[in-house]
Amino acid sequence: MRNWLIDISVRFPKTVIAATLVVTAFFAWQIPKARIDTDPKHMLPDTSPVRVFNDEVERQFSLHPDTIVVGVVNERGLLNPESLRRVAEITDRIQALPGVITRDVLGLRTVDEVSVNGAVLGVHPLLSDVPANDAEIAALRKALFVNPLVVGRFISADATTTAIYVPIESTANGKEIADRIREILATYRGPERFYVAGDPVARDTFGAQMFRQMGVFSPIAGLVMCIILWLMFRSVTLIVANMGVAMLSIVWAMGAMIGGGYTVHIMSSMIPVFLMAISTDTVHIFNEFCFRFAESRDKRTAVVETMRVVGRPVLLSDLTTAAAFVSLATGPIVPVKVFGIFVGVGTLAVLLMSFTVVPAVLMLMSERRVLALAAPQTGSSDSASRWLLALGRLGVRHSRSVLLVGLGLLVLAGAGMSRIRINNNLVSWFRAGSEIREADRVMNEKLGGTSTGYLVVRGAEADFVKQPATLRWIEALQRDLESDPLVGKTVSVADVVKRINRVLHGDQAQFDTIPDSAEVVAQQLFVFTMAVKPRDLDNLVDYPFQAANIILQFKSWDADVMRRAIARAEAFARAHPLPGARVEPAGIANFNLVWNDEVLWGMLSGFLSSLVLVLVLLVFEYRSLRWGIVSFVPLLFTVALIYGTVGLVGKDFDMPISVLSTLSLGMAIDFAIHFVSRFRARMAEAGAFRQVGDAPSEVVVDALLWTAGRPGRGIIRNAVLFAAGFFVMLFASLTPYITVGAFMAAIMILSSLATLLFLPALVTVFGRWLPLAPKRRQEKPLPN
C-alpha cells in the first residue's frame, strides 16, 4: 500500500497536497469548540467507586468540592480596629461576587461563636461588629483563642493571619473568581498582605496558563526548529515541509479529539508537544534524499529510491510509536486513554504524510533548488561526518570497553531508579516564587493548610456518633493524626461537643471534655442545632448521627500526606478498635492520592507493557529474537539512564515525567530501527551472508561506519533539531513544561548517542549470532 501512496504522490503532487489541506480544514474547524477541563475528579470514570463515594460524602455532609482560601496577613498583628475592619469589608464584598456560595463563606466575619445568656444558648458571628476600643479587642481575643475550632483554622496562633474560606459553585471558574477577589484586595492599602490559594485557584490558573504557555512557546520552539533546519539543509521548502507535517498532524489529532466530544485536559494539552517530536522523523527522508539525488542527479529517481530504503524504517518506527501510545488506552483513567489514543492518531497522520506530503513536496522542488540542497549534504570531509565516523569507530574498535561502560551506567541507573518517589503535587507545577506558590507557602506556614481531606467514621446504626465512646475515639484519632507535622488542623463533631459542654458550664476549662452520657450529648447537640445555622453541624455529621466527618487540613499537596493520614488512621483503628466503626477517606486530597496511584502507577505499568510490546514488534519485524534484543538495547539504556537520573536528583516521578516515558520509548526505538534496518540493507548489498560473523571483518566495519556516517547523520539531525527546539521550554513559568523541555532534549541526545555508539559495539561483539537473511515477502519495485 505504501508503494501505491508514493506512486500517487510522485505522479500527482499538487493533488495530494490539496487533498491534505482540505482534510486539515475539516479538523481545524473543530478546534474552536475546545472545552478545558482541569477537574481531578474527571480523571476517573463516572462509575469509579472512589468518585461515587466522594460524591456521596459531599451530599451527605453538605460539603463543597471547590473552595478558595483568602489569606490576610499583618505581621504586626491583625487584632486592631483597622485590620479587622478591612477583613470584615473584604468578606462582605467577596460574598457579593457571582459564583460564590454566599451563605457558606467562612471567616471571622461569618463563623459563629457560641455563648450562654442565662439558660439560653445563643450564637453570633465572631466579627459581627468591628471592635472600636481596647476592651472590645481584648474580648475578641479571648473569644478567639479559647475556641479550638477557630485557632489554626480562622486565626493563626500568633494572631497575624486570618483565612476566609470561599466555596464556589461547581460551574464557576476558580481563576476568574480569584482574579475578582484580587481586584477587591488591590483596593486596600495598609500593612496587610493578601494571598489567594486553594485547589480551584491552582487548577484553573494552570488550565489558563497551560494554553498561554503553549501559545507562546510552541511558536518559539517552531522558530528555533526552523533555524536549525535552515542550518542543516539551507532550504525554505524543506523547512515548510517538515514544520508543515508537524502542524498538520497536530491539527488532525486535536481536531479529531475535540470533534469527538473530548475535553482538553492537562495531559491532552501536551499532545502538540509530542507530535512535534514525532514528526521530526521526516528528517530521515530529507537526509537520504540529499544523498540519493547527488548520486542519480534525477529528482524522480531520488524520491523513489529514498522512499524505497527509508520507507520501511519510517513505517516501522511510526507504527511502533503509535502502538506504544495507544496501549495507554488499556488503563482505567479517561484522560490517559484520550491522550494515548490521539497521540497515536497524530503519529499515524505523520506516517501518512511521510508517504504522501513529503514526496509530493520533494517532487515540486525545482531542479536548481534540489541541486543547491544536495551539494553541501553529501561530502565526507565535513566536521559532522568526521564526528559521526569517529563515534562509529569508537564503538567498533573499543566495543567491549564501550559495553562495559554502558553496563556500569545501567547499574548506577538502577540504583537511582530504586530511589524514585511517585508523587503528584499540583501547586509544585508553578515556579518557586510564583504568586500561587507563595500564597500556598504562607497559608501553610501560618494556618492549618490549603489542602483538604476527609475521614468519615461510620457506625453500624443510628446515633452512633452521640455515644461518648465514639466521640472520645474520634478525638483521640484527631490527636494522633495531628502528630504528623504536615497535618495542620483537624475538626470534628467531637470539637463541637466539647465546646458546647464548656460554654454551658460557664466557660470553665475543666468542662472542655466529652460528657459521660449519650443523653447529655444528644441534648446538647439538639440545643446547638436549634441555635445555629445548619452549616455549623452539617459538615460534621449526618442526621441519623450514624456517621461523623473529620475535616483534615494539610500543609502540603503531596499525595503521600493523605496516604500517611489514611495509614495512621488504619493503624489507630487496629490498635484501638471501636466496635462497628469503619473509617473511609474522601476529599480533594484523597482524589489527588487516587490520581497519583491510578494514573501514575497505571502509566508506569502501561509503559512497561509497551516495552514488551515494542520488543515483540522488533522481533516480528526482523524475524529474529537476537536482532530484536540488539535493537532494544539503546531504548533500554536511554530509559534506564533518564529515570535513574530522576531518582538520583530527587525529582518526583509525576505526571510530566510519566507521559515522557512513552515518548522516550518512541524516540529511542526510532533511531535504533533506522540504524539496524539500514545496516542490514548495506550488508545485503555487500554479499549473501547468513550471519554478520560470516562476512569479512572489513565488510562489517565498512557497513557499520557507513551506517553511522550516512543514516547516522539523519539520526543526529533528528535529535539536534528537536532538542534545540524544545530547549526554549526551560524558560516557561509552569514546571511541567520546563520538565518536558529538559527531558525531551536529554532523551533525544542520549538516545541518538546510545544508538550510534552501542549498536556498532553490539554488532561487533555479537555479530556471529546475528542473522542477515530475513525471510520476507519480496516487495514490488516502486515505479521509476
C-alpha positions in Angstrom: 0.0 0.0 0.0 2.8 2.4 0.8 4.2 1.9 -2.8 0.8 2.9 -4.1 0.8 6.0 -1.9 4.2 7.0 -3.0 3.3 6.4 -6.6 0.3 8.8 -6.4 2.4 11.4 -4.5 5.1 11.3 -7.2 2.7 11.4 -10.1 0.2 13.9 -8.7 2.0 16.0 -6.0 -0.3 19.1 -6.3 -3.4 17.0 -5.9 -2.0 15.2 -2.9 -1.2 18.5 -1.1 -4.6 20.0 -2.0 -6.4 16.9 -0.6 -4.3 17.1 2.6 -5.3 20.8 3.1 -9.0 20.0 2.6 -8.8 17.3 5.3 -6.9 19.7 7.5 -9.5 22.4 7.1 -12.2 20.0 8.3 -10.2 19.2 11.5 -9.3 22.8 12.1 -13.0 23.7 12.1 -13.4 21.5 15.2 -10.7 23.2 17.3 -12.6 26.4 18.3 -15.1 24.1 20.0 -12.5 23.1 22.6 -13.5 22.9 26.3 -10.9 22.9 29.1 -11.3 20.5 32.0 -8.8 20.5 34.9 -11.1 18.9 37.5 -9.1 16.0 39.0 -12.4 14.1 39.5 -12.8 13.8 35.8 -9.6 11.8 35.7 -11.8 8.9 36.9 -14.8 7.4 35.2 -18.3 8.4 36.5 -18.7 4.8 37.8 -15.4 4.8 39.7 -16.1 3.6 43.3 -13.8 6.4 44.6 -15.7 9.1 42.6 -19.1 7.7 43.6 -18.2 7.5 47.3 -16.7 11.0 47.2 -19.9 12.5 45.6 -22.0 10.6 48.3 -19.8 12.1 51.1 -20.2 15.6 49.7 -24.0 15.3 49.5 -24.2 13.6 52.9 -22.2 16.3 54.7 -23.2 19.3 52.5 -19.5 19.8 51.5 -18.3 22.0 48.7 -15.7 20.4 46.5 -14.2 23.7 45.4 -13.1 26.3 48.0 -10.8 29.3 47.6 -8.7 30.3 50.6 -8.1 34.0 51.0 -5.4 34.9 53.5 -4.9 38.3 55.2 -1.6 38.8 57.0 -0.4 41.6 59.2 3.0 40.8 60.8 2.3 43.4 63.5 -0.9 41.7 64.4 -4.4 41.6 62.9 -6.3 42.3 66.2 -6.6 46.1 65.7 -9.7 48.0 64.5 -8.3 49.0 61.1 -7.2 45.5 60.1 -10.4 43.9 61.4 -12.5 46.5 59.5 -10.7 45.6 56.3 -11.2 41.8 57.0 -15.0 42.5 57.5 -15.3 44.6 54.4 -13.4 42.2 52.2 -15.6 39.3 53.4 -18.7 41.2 52.6 -17.5 42.1 49.2 -16.4 38.6 48.4 -19.9 37.3 49.4 -21.4 39.5 46.8 -19.4 38.1 43.9 -21.2 36.0 41.3 -20.3 32.3 41.5 -19.6 32.4 45.3 -21.9 30.4 47.5 -22.6 33.3 49.8 -24.3 31.6 52.7 -21.3 29.2 53.3 -18.4 31.7 53.2 -16.5 31.1 56.4 -14.2 33.6 58.2 -14.1 35.7 61.3 -16.9 37.8 59.9 -19.3 34.9 59.4 -18.2 32.0 61.7 -20.5 31.6 64.7 -19.4 31.9 68.3 -21.5 30.1 70.9 -22.4 31.8 74.2 -24.9 31.4 77.0 -27.3 34.1 78.1 -28.9 32.8 81.3 -30.1 29.4 80.4 -30.3 30.1 76.6 -27.6 29.0 74.2 -27.0 31.7 71.7 -24.8 32.3 68.7 -23.4 35.3 66.9 -20.6 35.9 64.3 -17.3 36.5 65.9 -16.8 39.7 63.9 -20.4 40.8 63.6 -19.2 44.2 64.8 -15.7 45.6 64.4 -14.2 46.3 67.8 -13.7 50.0 68.4 -11.6 50.1 71.6 -9.0 48.1 73.6 -11.7 46.4 75.8 -13.6 45.1 72.8 -10.3 43.9 71.2 -9.4 42.1 74.4 -12.9 40.4 74.5 -12.5 39.3 70.8 -9.0 38.0 71.5 -10.3 35.9 74.4 -13.2 34.6 72.3 -10.9 33.6 69.5 -8.1 31.9 71.5 -10.3 30.0 73.9 -12.0 28.3 71.0 -10.0 25.4 69.4 -12.5 25.4 66.4 -11.1 28.8 65.4 -7.4 28.7 66.2 -5.3 27.3 63.4 -8.3 27.5 61.0 -9.5 31.1 61.0 -6.8 32.8 63.0 -3.1 31.9 63.4 -1.7 31.2 66.8 0.3 34.4 66.7 -2.8 36.4 65.6 -1.0 37.7 62.5 -3.1 35.8 59.9 -6.7 35.1 59.2 -8.3 33.0 56.5 -11.6 33.4 54.6 -12.9 30.2 53.0 -14.8 30.9 49.9 -16.8 28.0 48.4 -17.7 28.4 44.7 -20.3 26.9 42.5 -19.5 23.8 40.6 -19.8 25.6 37.2 -17.7 28.6 38.3 -14.1 29.1 37.1 -11.7 29.3 40.1 -9.2 31.5 38.3 -11.9 34.1 37.3 -13.3 34.3 40.8 -9.7 34.5 42.2 -9.0 37.4 39.8 -12.1 39.3 41.0 -11.0 38.7 44.6 -7.6 40.1 43.8 -9.3 43.1 42.3 -11.1 43.7 45.6 -7.9 43.1 47.6 -6.0 45.6 45.4 -8.2 48.4 46.6 -6.9 48.2 50.2 -3.7 50.0 51.2 -2.2 49.2 54.6 0.2 46.9 56.4 -1.7 43.8 55.4 -0.6 41.4 52.7 -3.2 39.4 50.9 -2.9 35.9 49.4 -5.3 33.8 47.3 -4.8 30.0 47.4 -6.7 26.7 47.2 -7.3 23.9 44.7 -9.7 25.6 42.3 -7.3 28.6 42.0 -4.3 26.4 41.3 -6.2 24.1 39.0 -8.0 26.7 36.9 -5.0 29.0 36.8 -2.9 26.2 35.5 -5.6 25.4 32.9 -5.4 29.0 31.6 -1.7 29.3 31.8 -1.1 26.0 30.1 -2.8 27.3 26.9 -1.0 30.6 27.2 2.4 28.8 27.6 1.6 26.6 24.6 0.6 29.6 22.6 3.9 31.4 23.4 6.5 28.6 23.4 5.2 26.4 20.6 5.8 29.2 18.0 9.2 29.9 19.6 10.1 26.2 19.6 8.9 26.1 16.0 11.0 29.1 15.1 14.1 27.6 16.7 13.5 24.4 14.8 13.1 26.3 11.5 16.5 28.0 12.2 18.1 24.6 12.9 16.5 23.1 9.7 17.9 26.1 7.7 21.4 25.5 9.1 21.0 21.8 8.2 19.5 22.0 4.7 19.6 25.7 3.6 16.2 25.1 2.1 13.0 27.0 2.9 11.0 24.3 1.1 12.2 21.6 3.4 11.6 23.8 6.4 8.0 24.3 5.3 7.6 20.6 4.6 9.0 19.5 8.0 7.1 22.0 10.1 4.0 21.5 7.9 3.9 17.8 8.7 4.1 18.7 12.4 1.4 21.4 12.3 -0.9 19.3 10.1 -0.6 16.3 12.4 -1.4 18.4 15.4 -4.5 19.9 13.7 -5.6 16.4 12.7 -5.2 14.9 16.2 -6.6 17.8 18.2 -9.4 18.3 15.7 -10.3 14.6 15.9 -10.2 14.7 19.7 -12.3 17.9 20.1 -14.7 16.9 17.3 -15.2 13.6 19.1 -16.5 15.5 22.2 -13.5 15.1 24.4 -12.4 18.0 26.7 -8.9 19.3 26.8 -7.2 18.1 30.0 -3.7 18.8 31.3 -2.5 15.6 29.7 -4.1 16.1 26.3 -2.7 19.7 26.2 0.7 18.1 25.7 -0.4 16.3 22.5 1.1 19.0 20.3 4.4 18.8 22.0 4.7 15.1 21.5 3.6 15.3 17.8 6.2 17.9 17.1 8.8 15.4 18.4 7.4 12.5 16.4 7.1 14.5 13.2 10.9 15.2 13.1 11.2 11.6 11.8 10.8 13.2 8.3 14.4 14.4 8.6 15.5 10.9 7.8 13.7 11.2 4.4 15.3 14.6 3.6 18.7 13.4 4.7 18.6 10.3 2.4 17.1 12.3 -0.4 20.1 14.6 -0.5 22.5 11.6 -0.9 20.3 9.9 -3.5 19.9 13.0 -5.7 23.7 13.6 -5.5 24.2 10.0 -6.8 21.4 9.9 -9.5 21.0 13.6 -10.5 17.4 12.7 -11.2 14.7 14.1 -8.8 12.1 11.4 -9.5 14.6 8.6 -9.1 16.0 10.2 -6.0 12.5 10.4 -4.4 11.6 6.8 -5.4 14.9 5.4 -4.1 14.8 7.4 -0.9 11.3 6.0 -0.1 12.4 2.5 -1.0 15.3 2.5 1.5 13.9 4.8 4.2 10.2 3.9 3.9 10.3 0.7 5.8 12.2 2.1 8.8 9.9 5.1 8.9 6.8 2.8 8.7 8.1 0.5 11.5 9.2 3.3 13.8 6.0 5.2 13.5 3.8 2.1 13.9 5.8 1.2 17.0 5.4 4.6 18.4 1.7 4.7 17.7 1.2 1.3 19.3 3.1 2.3 22.4 0.9 5.4 22.9 -2.4 3.6 22.0 -1.5 0.9 24.6 -2.1 3.6 27.2 -5.8 3.3 26.3 -6.0 0.0 28.1 -5.9 1.7 31.5 -8.9 2.9 33.5 -8.1 6.7 33.5 -10.1 8.6 30.9 -7.6 11.5 30.2 -4.8 8.9 29.9 -6.9 6.9 27.4 -7.7 10.1 25.4 -4.0 11.2 25.5 -2.7 7.8 24.3 -5.3 7.4 21.5 -4.9 10.8 20.0 -1.1 10.9 20.1 -1.5 7.6 18.3 -3.8 9.2 15.8 -1.4 12.1 15.3 1.5 9.6 14.8 -0.4 7.8 12.1 -1.1 11.2 10.5 2.7 11.8 10.5 3.2 8.4 8.9 0.6 9.0 6.2 2.1 12.4 5.4 5.6 10.9 5.3 4.5 8.8 2.3 2.3 11.5 0.7 3.0 15.1 1.5 6.8 14.8 1.9 7.4 13.0 -1.5 4.9 15.5 -3.1 6.9 18.5 -1.8 10.2 17.0 -3.0 8.7 16.5 -6.4 7.5 20.1 -6.6 11.0 21.5 -5.8 12.8 22.9 -8.8 16.0 21.1 -10.0 18.0 24.2 -9.2 16.8 24.1 -5.6 17.4 20.4 -5.3 21.0 20.8 -6.6 21.6 23.6 -4.0 20.1 21.4 -1.3 22.1 18.3 -2.1 25.5 19.8 -2.7 26.6 20.6 0.9 25.0 17.4 2.3 26.9 14.6 0.7 30.6 15.3 1.4 32.5 13.1 3.8 35.1 15.7 4.8 32.8 18.0 6.8 33.0 18.1 10.6 29.7 16.3 11.1 30.7 13.3 9.0 34.1 13.1 10.7 32.5 13.3 14.1 30.0 10.6 13.3 32.7 8.3 11.8 34.8 8.8 14.9 31.9 7.8 17.1 31.3 4.7 15.0 35.0 3.8 15.1 34.9 4.2 18.9 32.0 1.7 19.1 33.8 -0.8 16.7 37.4 -0.6 17.9 36.6 -0.4 21.6 33.4 -2.4 21.6 33.9 -4.3 24.8 35.0 -1.2 26.8 32.0 0.7 25.4 29.7 -2.1 26.5 31.3 -2.3 29.9 30.9 1.4 30.5 27.3 1.1 29.4 26.8 -1.7 31.8 28.3 0.3 34.6 25.9 3.2 33.8 23.0 0.8 33.9 23.9 -0.4 37.3 24.2 3.3 38.5 20.8 4.0 36.9 19.3 1.0 38.7 20.4 2.5 42.0 18.8 5.8 41.0 15.5 4.1 39.9 15.3 2.4 43.3 15.0 5.9 44.9 12.2 7.2 42.7 9.2 8.5 44.5 5.9 8.5 42.7 4.2 11.7 43.7 2.0 14.4 42.3 1.6 18.0 43.6 -0.4 20.5 41.5 1.0 23.5 43.3 4.6 22.5 42.5 3.7 22.8 38.9 4.1 26.5 39.3 7.6 28.0 39.6 9.0 28.7 43.0 8.3 32.3 43.9 5.1 32.5 41.7 2.0 34.1 43.2 0.3 30.7 43.7 3.3 29.0 45.2 3.9 32.0 47.6 0.3 32.1 48.7 0.3 28.4 49.4 3.5 28.6 51.3 2.4 31.5 53.6 -1.0 29.9 54.3 0.5 26.6 55.1 3.1 28.2 57.4 0.6 30.3 59.3 -2.6 28.2 59.4 -3.8 24.6 59.1 -3.1 24.3 55.4 -4.7 24.7 52.0 -5.2 21.1 51.0 -8.3 19.4 52.5 -9.2 15.7 53.0 -11.9 13.9 54.9 -12.0 10.8 57.1 -15.6 9.5 57.5 -16.1 7.5 60.7 -19.2 5.4 60.1 -21.1 3.2 62.6 -23.5 0.3 62.2 -26.6 2.1 63.5 -28.2 5.5 64.1 -27.0 7.7 67.0 -23.6 6.0 66.8 -22.0 9.5 66.8 -23.8 10.5 70.0 -22.0 7.9 72.1 -19.3 9.3 74.3 -17.0 6.4 73.4 -17.4 7.2 69.8 -16.6 10.9 70.4 -13.6 10.2 72.6 -12.3 7.7 70.0 -12.6 10.4 67.3 -10.9 13.0 69.5 -8.0 10.6 70.1 -7.7 9.8 66.4 -7.5 13.6 65.7 -4.7 14.0 68.2 -2.9 11.0 66.6 -3.3 12.5 63.1 -2.1 15.9 64.2 1.2 14.3 65.4 2.1 14.4 61.7 3.7 17.8 61.1 2.0 18.1 57.7 -1.4 17.7 59.3 -2.0 21.3 60.3 -5.6 21.1 61.7 -8.4 18.6 62.2 -12.0 19.4 63.0 -14.8 17.1 64.0 -18.1 16.9 65.9 -16.1 16.0 69.0 -14.6 19.5 69.0 -18.2 21.0 68.8 -19.5 18.8 71.6 -16.6 19.8 73.9 -17.1 23.4 73.0 -20.8 23.3 73.8 -20.2 21.5 77.1 -17.7 24.1 78.2 -19.9 27.0 77.2 -22.9 25.5 79.0 -20.8 25.3 82.2 -19.7 28.9 82.4 -16.8 28.6 80.0 -14.8 26.7 82.6 -11.8 24.9 81.2 -12.4 21.7 83.3 -15.6 21.1 81.2 -13.7 21.2 77.9 -14.5 17.5 77.7 -16.9 14.9 76.2 -19.9 14.4 78.6 -20.1 10.9 80.1 -23.8 10.4 79.0 -25.1 9.8 75.5 -28.3 11.5 76.6 -26.5 14.7 77.6 -24.6 14.7 74.3 -27.9 14.3 72.4 -29.5 17.2 74.4 -26.5 19.5 73.8 -26.5 18.8 70.1 -30.2 19.4 69.9 -29.9 22.7 71.7 -27.0 23.6 69.4 -28.8 22.8 66.2 -31.8 24.9 67.4 -29.5 27.9 67.9 -27.0 27.9 65.0 -27.2 27.8 61.2 -27.4 24.3 59.7 -24.0 24.6 58.1 -22.3 24.7 61.6 -23.0 21.0 62.1 -24.0 19.8 58.6 -20.3 19.4 57.5 -19.5 17.2 60.5 -22.4 14.7 61.0 -25.2 13.1 59.0 -28.6 13.4 60.6 -29.2 9.8 61.7 -26.0 10.6 63.6 -24.6 7.4 62.1 -21.5 9.0 60.5 -19.1 11.7 61.5 -16.7 13.6 59.2 -13.3 14.6 60.3 -12.0 17.5 58.3 -8.2 17.4 57.7 -6.2 20.4 56.7 -2.8 19.6 55.2 0.3 21.8 54.8 1.3 20.1 51.6 -0.4 18.9 48.3 1.9 15.9 48.1 -0.2 12.7 47.6 1.8 11.0 50.3 0.4 13.3 53.0 -3.1 11.8 52.6 -1.6 8.3 52.3 0.1 8.8 55.6 -3.1 10.1 57.2 -5.0 7.1 56.0 -2.3 4.7 57.2 -2.2 6.4 60.6 -6.0 6.2 60.9 -6.0 2.5 60.0 -3.2 1.8 62.4 -5.0 3.7 65.2 -8.2 1.7 64.5 -6.3 -1.6 64.7 -4.6 -0.6 68.0 -7.8 0.9 69.5 -10.7 -1.0 67.9 -14.2 0.7 68.1 -16.9 -1.9 67.6 -18.9 -1.4 64.5 -16.8 1.5 63.2 -15.1 1.9 59.9 -13.0 4.8 58.6 -13.2 5.8 54.9 -11.2 8.6 53.1 -12.6 11.3 50.8 -12.0 14.8 49.7 -9.7 16.5 47.2 -6.6 15.3 48.9 -7.8 11.7 48.5 -8.6 12.3 44.9 -5.0 13.5 44.4 -3.9 10.3 46.1 -6.0 8.1 43.8 -4.9 10.2 40.8 -1.3 9.7 41.9 -1.7 5.9 42.3 -4.0 5.0 39.4 -2.8 7.5 36.8 1.0 7.5 37.5 1.3 3.8 38.5 -1.1 3.0 35.7 1.1 4.9 33.2 4.2 3.2 34.6 2.7 -0.3 34.3 1.4 0.7 30.8 4.9 1.9 29.9 6.4 -1.4 31.0 3.8 -3.2 28.9 4.7 -1.0 26.0 8.3 -2.0 26.4 7.4 -5.7 26.0 5.1 -4.8 23.0 8.0 -2.9 21.3 10.3 -5.9 21.8 7.8 -8.2 20.3 7.3 -5.9 17.3 11.0 -5.7 16.7 11.4 -9.4 16.8 8.5 -9.8 14.4 9.9 -7.2 12.0 13.4 -8.6 11.9 12.2 -12.2 12.1 14.9 -12.6 14.8 14.9 -12.6 18.5 18.6 -11.6 18.5 18.2 -8.6 16.3 15.1 -7.6 18.3 17.1 -7.6 21.6 20.1 -5.8 20.0 17.7 -3.0 18.6 16.1 -2.9 22.1 19.4 -2.0 23.9 19.6 1.7 23.1 15.9 2.1 24.3 16.6 0.2 27.5 19.7 2.3 28.1 18.0 5.6 27.5 15.0 4.9 29.6 17.1 3.5 32.5 19.6 6.4 32.5 16.8 9.1 32.3 14.8 7.6 35.2 17.9 6.7 37.1 18.8 10.4 37.0 15.3 11.3 38.2 15.8 9.1 41.3 19.4 10.4 41.9 18.5 14.1 41.8 15.4 13.5 44.0 12.8 14.7 41.5 9.4 13.1 41.9 8.0 10.8 39.3 5.0 13.0 38.5 2.6 13.4 35.6 5.1 15.2 33.2 7.7 12.6 33.8 5.2 9.7 33.4 4.0 10.9 30.0 7.6 11.5 28.8 8.3 7.8 29.4 6.2 6.8 26.4 7.8 9.4 24.2 11.3 8.2 25.2 10.2 4.8 24.1 9.1 6.1 20.7 12.2 8.3 20.1 14.8 5.8 21.2 13.4 2.9 19.2 13.0 5.1 16.2 16.8 5.7 16.0 17.6 2.0 16.6 15.2 0.9 13.8 16.8 3.3 11.3 20.3 2.2 12.2 19.6 -1.6 12.2 17.5 -1.5 9.1 20.0 0.5 7.1 22.9 -1.6 8.3 21.2 -4.9 7.3 20.4 -3.4 3.9 24.0 -2.4 3.5 25.2 -5.8 4.4 22.8 -7.4 1.9 24.3 -5.2 -0.8 27.8 -6.4 0.2 27.0 -10.1 -0.3 24.8 -13.1 0.6 26.0 -13.6 4.2 23.9 -15.8 6.5 25.3 -14.2 9.7 27.1 -10.9 10.3 30.0 -13.1 11.5 30.3 -14.8 8.1 31.3 -11.6 6.4 34.9 -10.4 6.4 35.6 -8.1 9.3 36.4 -5.2 6.9 33.0 -5.6 5.2 31.2 -5.4 8.6 33.3 -2.4 9.8 32.7 -0.6 6.5 28.9 -1.2 6.8 28.8 0.0 10.4 30.8 3.1 9.6 28.7 3.8 6.5 25.5 3.5 8.7 27.0 5.7 11.4 28.0 8.3 8.8 25.1 8.4 6.4 21.8 7.3 8.2 23.6 8.4 11.4 23.5 11.9 10.1 19.7 11.8 9.9 19.6 10.4 13.4 21.7 13.2 14.8 19.9 15.8 12.8 16.6 14.5 14.1 17.9 14.6 17.7 19.5 18.0 17.5 16.5 19.5 15.7 14.1 18.5 18.4 16.4 19.1 21.4 17.2 22.6 20.3 13.5 23.4 19.6 12.3 22.4 23.0 15.2 23.7 25.0 13.3 27.0 24.9 10.7 25.5 27.2 13.1 25.8 30.1 12.1 29.4 30.3 8.4 28.6 30.8 6.6 29.6 34.1 5.0 26.2 34.5 7.3 23.4 35.8 5.7 20.6 33.7 6.7 22.5 30.5 10.2 23.0 32.0 10.4 19.3 32.7 9.1 18.4 29.2 11.7 20.7 27.6 14.7 19.5 29.7 13.8 15.8 29.5 12.9 15.8 25.8 16.3 17.4 25.0 18.0 14.8 27.2 16.1 11.9 25.7 16.8 12.9 22.1 20.5 13.5 22.6 21.0 10.5 24.8 19.0 8.0 22.6 20.8 9.2 19.5 24.3 8.8 21.0 23.3 5.4 22.6 22.2 4.2 19.1 25.4 5.4 17.3 27.7 4.1 20.0 26.2 0.9 21.4 24.8 -0.6 18.3 28.2 -0.8 16.5 29.7 -2.2 19.7 27.0 -4.8 20.0 27.2 -5.9 16.3 31.0 -6.1 16.6 30.8 -8.3 19.8 27.8 -10.4 18.9 27.9 -10.4 15.1 28.5 -14.2 14.8 25.0 -14.7 16.3 23.1 -12.1 14.2 21.4 -13.4 11.1 21.3 -11.5 7.8 18.9 -13.5 5.7 15.4 -12.5 6.8 12.6 -14.4 5.3 10.2 -11.8 4.0 7.9 -11.4 1.0 9.6 -9.5 -1.8 8.1 -6.1 -2.4 7.1 -4.8 -5.8 9.5 -2.3 -7.0 8.5 1.4 -7.0 7.8 3.0 -10.3 10.6 4.9 -11.9 
